Each structure stands twice: as C-alpha cells, then as structure tokens.
Amino acid sequence: MKDRLRSILEELMLIPGLSGHEDRVRRALSKRLEDIGLPFRSDRLGNLIATLEGDPGAPSVMLFAHTDQLGFVVRKIESNGLVRIERLGGIPEKALPSLPVLFCVGEGRDVKGIFANKSHHATPAEEKYKVIPYADLYIDVGCDTAEEVRSLGINIGTPVVYEPRVLHLNEDRVAGTSVDDRAGCAAVFEAARALKDIESRPTIHFVFAVLEEFNLRGAMVAAQALRPDIAIQLDLALTSDTPDMAHRGEVRLGGGPAMSLYSFHGRGTLNGTIPHPALTTLFEKIAAAEGIPLQRTAHTGALTDSSYVQLVGEGVACIDLCFPSRYTHTSLEVCDLRDLERLVHLLIAAIRTIGLDYSLDRDKYT
C-alpha cells in the first residue's frame, strides 16, 4: 500500500488545483476511480463523489478530503510586464520572495514565474529582516510589457499556485506542494479501493471536496446532498517535533495518524470542531486492537470542512483524522508515508465495524 500511496500522492501533488479551479485534480481522481470500477459523479461546485452502498440500517458515512490548494489570483498587470497578485487562502508572506510559481492558463500552456526579491547587495540593513506584504510583491514572468504578458494567456483572475514539485526525503518522507490535502485524497482513495471489496459495511460516500481553502465551502454542499450520519475528514495535523513548534502539542512526524480532539480558528472565522464521542471511542478502540499508534491533537488557529459539515440537517457526527505534517501552507510541506499507510489501515478497520448495532447516542459514551 505504501508504494501505491507514494504513486498517487506524487501524481496529485504535481497537478495544480487552486481553490475554485480544481478540475484537473478531479479528472485525475475520476480516472483512478474508473480504474478500480467505482462509480462516481460530480456536483455543480466540482465535488467528486463516489458511493458504496451498504447496509441501509447502519449509519451512513461520508469520508472526505479536499482537492484544492491555496495560492493567488492575478490582480494587476503592470505596464512593464510585472504581475501583482491577490492571495487566496492562508499564505505565509515571509516564505514568498524568490519562490517559483505557475500561472494556470491551461494544460500544456501554463506559464512559470518567480516572486521578485530585492537584490541583496542593494538591501539596507533595516529591510533585511522585514516581511513584505503580499500586496507589495510582484511576479516576474520574463516579459517587458503588459501586452506580452496577456499574449501568454495571463489576465486578471488567472489562478497562480506554487510551482508543483515533489521531493523524496530519505525513504518514507515526501516534501512538496499541496501535501495539504492531496495526502488526504490519496488516503481516501486507498480506503475506497479496500472497502469496495468488503461485503459487510455501511453505506460510504467518498468525497473529494472543493473550495476548502476558500473558507470551507465544498464539503458542506456535498453533505447537504448526501445527509450522512457520520463524517470523517482527513487533513493534516500540525507537528510539534521541531524546535519552533515544540510548545504546540505532542504530534510527531512518523508517529502514526492523529485524532483531533479540538480545533478552533479564532481568527475571523469563529468555528471549529469538537468530535462526537462515539467516533473518538471507536477510533481509540480500533487503533488499540490493530496495534496502530494513534496520536492526539488539540489546537487553535486552524479548522477544517468538518466545522460546517457537522451543522448539516439535524447534525452530523464528525471527527477529523489527520496525518502529521511539517511546514504547512508553504511551498514545501512534508508528510510521512508510514503515517498515511497507518491512517488508511485505521479507516478500513474502523468503518467496516459500523453496523446495525453502532449507536450515535451520546449518552452511551459520556
């Protein structure tokens, strides 16, 4: 399984898919679903949904991850050919100067550029440690006029992403663009591959959602249509195994999947997720039985689609299961394939136990 995860993750990381422009990623995943014989459909927003029918008396499950990535859109093309951008998603401005980017004008026609960085020899001391706001940065695509830029297919609103790349660190670690959340998509796909051949199972909806980085929109629409009883979101967990993050928790890369016990954004979007006790109990029990190390995380400053999915209908029992990740939202995020593999094993083992007698009555767990 680890080799399959490596293959699909690398494929997905190299496909640009800015939030609202995920179509290339959806097509790649559709092809893989077709290859394993799993029927699928897309909704108007672009969510990709594949359903495995199961026991109608058991609680239905929505297993999902988001296909989109953060990035930029073109805001202005200067007369001298330099391009200004607007950010889309939580971009770390201090990591932008000198970064290569890709203008997504069409498959086979995408245009490379670089974020300009003032020449070091001309940078005074007072500027050397200053973070420049993204609105003051510009991108160089090698043109001298606005007309030349537009002739390449670049215009106001053109999607821009970090230049897609994959680096393999040591044997099991993968670095590169959009590990968030292409690693989650890879895990959802591998779980679907295994669960489709298991006879005793609940109805499972595998959802590859859109627009997560654009304020968590896509998965909620899918949930409104599917009305699942249970929703399991796969996304990253912030690691705490580097000196700058040691105070944030106990999650470490390579230490196994993680279960989120609390998330809260706290910056503008006053939302988050406290998981349903039936699900925390289930995954703790299954992890212990299967010998899978299960880490725990609780954090402020980030949130996932589950924060809105939980509010659909009469309420959906939600949980965030996670793969540890370093350097999140930069152009070189890192994950460990061993964590992904264990996450998939945990999902398969847990979901197949959700049957007629599985209760979501909170009083049985608290």
N, C-alpha and C positions, 0 to 999 in steps of 0.2 A: 504493500500500500504506500509506503514512503516514497518509492520511486514514482508511482502514479501521482501522488500529491506534488512532488517536485515538478513533474512534467506539466500538469495543469496550472500550477501556480506560476511557473515561468511563462507559460503561454499568456495567461491573463495579465500578468504584470507588464508585459510588453505591448499590450493593447491600450491606447489612450481612450479614456472614457470620463471626461469631465461631467460633473453633475448636470443633468439635463441633456446630456449628449452621450448616453451610454450604449448607443445602438450597436457599435462594433463588438462590445463585450457581450451583449445579449445574443448576437448572432453566433459568436464563438461557443457560448454555453448551449445555445439551441442545437448546434451541430453535435456537441458531446451528448446531450440528452437523446438526440435522434440515434446516435450510435449505440446507445445502450437500450434502445427501444422503449423509452419513457415518453409518453405523450405530453405535450406542453402547449401553452397558449400565452399570449401577451395581452395586457390591457392597454388602455389609451395612453397612460403615462409612460409605458415601456417596461413595467414589471414583467418578469418572466416567471410563469407559474406552471409547475408540474404536480399532478395529484396522483397519489397511490390510494386507491380505495381499500378500506379495511373494514373491520368490524363496526357496523353502524351504531352499536350500543356502547362502544368505547369513546372516551373523549377524543375529539379530533385535535391534531397537532399541526401547527404551522412552524416549520423550520426555515429560518431565513438569514440571509446576509445581504449586504448592499454591494452593488456593482460599480457605483460611481466613485470618483476620486475628486479631491479638491484641486483648485488651480486658479485660473484667471479668465477674464474675457477682455478683449481689446476695447479700450475706452476712447483712445485718440491716436491718430497717426500724424506725427509732426511733419511739417513741410520738408524737413531734412531726412526723412525716412526712418526716424526713430519712433518706437511704438510705446505708448503708455497703456497701462492695464488697470482693471478693477479686479479686486480679489474675489474669489468665490470659495468660502469655507475658511477654516481656521489656519491661515497661512502664517508661519513663523518668519517675520520680516528679517530677522537677523541672519537667516540662512539663505537669503536670496541673491546677494551680489555674486556675480561670476557664474551663476548656475546656468546650464543649458536648458532650453525649453523647446516645446514643439507646438507650433500653430496647427490646429487640426482643421485643415481646409478640405480634406477628402482623402480616402485611402489611395496611397500611391502619389499623393500630391502635397503631403504635409510639409511644412516649412520649419527649419531649425532656426533658433535664435539664441542669444545669450543675454542675461541680465548684465547691464553695464556695471562696472566697478571703477571708481575713480583711480587713476594711476597712483600707485603707492608713492612714487617719487614726488608727486605734486600734492600729497595729502598732508595738511598741517597736523600737528600733534593733537589739537583739540577735536579733530574729526576722526581720528584713528579708532576711537572706542565708541563712536556714535552709531546707533542703529537708525538707518534711513527709512522713513515710512514708505510703504509700497507705492503710494500715490506720487512720490517724488522720483521713483526709479523709472528707468526706461529700458527697452529691449532693442538690441541691435540685430537686424536680420540681414545685414550686408547690403542695404540699399541706401541710395543717396537722396531719393525723393519719395514723396507720398504716392505718386503715380506708380513708381516702380514697386512699392510695397503692395499696392492694390492689384497690380498685374500678377502677383503671386497667389492671389485668392484671399488675401488678408483684408478684413474690413472691420468696421465697428461691430462688436458682438462675437467675433471669431473666438472659439474656445482655445485656451492655451493651457498646457499641462507641463509638469516637469518632464524632461526628455526621458521616455521609458527606458529602463535598464535593469538588469539583474546581475548581481554579484554573488558568487558562492563563497561563503566564509567557512573555512575548514570543511568538515564533512557534512554537517547537518544544518548549518545556518545559511539563511538566504537574506540578502540585503537588496534593496532597490525601491522602485516606485510602486506606490499603491498596494503595498502589503496590506494596508488598511483599505479595503476589506477583501481584496482578491484572495487572501488566505482563507477568509471565512467562506467565500464562494467555493473554493476548492474543497473545503471540508463538507459543505452542504452537498456538493456533487458526489463525493465519495460515499457519504452516508446514503444518498439516494441509490447509488449503484448496489450497495449491500442490502438495503431494506426492501428493494423491489423483489428480491428472491425469497423473502421470509413470508411464510403463509400467515402466521398469527401476528397481527399488527393492527394498530388503529389506522384510521384514515389519516394520511400525512400529506400536507401541502408543502412542497419545496418551492420557496420563493426567492428569486434573485431580484432584489428591490432596487429602485432608482431613487435619486434625489435625497439621499441621507445627508450628504454634506451641505445641502441647501435646506437646512432647517427641518430635516426629518419628515419628509412628505410621502414618499412612495409606499413604504410598507404599510402605513395606516390605510391607504386606499385598498391595498390587497386584502388586508384584514377585514375591512368593511364588506368586501365582496365574499370572502371565504367564511367569515364568522367562526373562527376556530375556538375551541375551548382552551387550548394551551398554545402559547407561542414561545419558541426558543430562538433567541437572537444570538448569532455568532459574530463576535467582533473582538477587538484587541483588549488586552489588559495592560496597563502601564507597569513596566518592570521597575523594581526597586534595587537592582543589583549593580548599579553604577554609582559612583560617589555623589553625583549631583541629585540622585533620586532616592537615596537610602532612607530618607525621612518619610517617604510616601507610602510605605507598606512593606510587604514581605514577598511579593511575587518575583520570581527569578526566571530568566530565560533557560529553557531546558528542564525546568522543574515540573513540567506537566501542565495540563489545561487548568484554567482558573474559573471559579464561580463568583460572580459579582453579588455581594450581599447588600450593596447600597451604591447608588450613583445619584449625583445631583449636579446640575450645570452651574447654577449660582451666578452666571454672568449673562444677564438679559433674559435668557430662557429659563424660567423658574420651573424646571421639570426634571424628572429623573425616574429611577425605578428601584423599588424595594420588592424583591422577588416573592412569589407566592410560596408559602411554607411547604406545600405539597411537593413542589419542584425541588426546593433545596434538600428536603428529606430524601426524595427519590435519587438525586444525583450523588449525594453523600453515600447512600446505601449501596448504589451500584458501583461507585468508584472503589469502595472498600471491598466489595465482593469480587471485583475484577482485578484488584491489585493495581489500580490506576491512581497515581498521585494526583490529588485534586487540591489546587491552591485556592486561596480565598482573597478577595479584593474588595475594598470599600473606598470610594474616592469621590471628591468634589472637583469639578472643573471639566467634566466630560459627560456625555449622555449618548444614548443610542435610540434607534427607532422604537424599542420596546416601551419607552416612556409614553408614546402616543398609542401604540398598539394596545396597551393594557386598558385603554379607555373606550375601546370599541364595543358597541352593543351593551350588554349587561355587565361587561368587564371580561377581560381575558387574563387567565393565569399566565404570567410572564416570568422569564428568567433570562439573564444574559450569561452565556457561557463564552469563555474567552481563550484566546491564545496569547501568551505573553509577547510583548513587542517593545523594542527599544527605538528611540529617536523618532517618535510618532509625528506625523504630518510634515516631516522633512522629505527631501528627495531620496533619502537612503534609509528607509525603515528596515528593521531587522526582525525576523522570526526564526523559530527553530522547528524543523520538520518533525522532530520527535514529539513536540508538543501537539502539533496538528494531528499526527497519527493517533496519539492517545485520546485526543478530543473526539475524533471520529469513532474510535472504539467505544468510548463512553456513550456517545449519542446512540449508536446502534444498540448497545446492551440495554440502555435505559428506555428508549422509545418502544422497543419490542415488548416490554413488560407492561405497557399501558393498555390495560384490557377492560373488560366489563366491570371488574371489581375495583378499578382505580378511582379513588374519590378525590374531589377537589373541595370537600367540606373543610373549611379552615379549622373548625373546632377539633378535628381529629389530629391536628398537627401542632396545636398551640396549647 
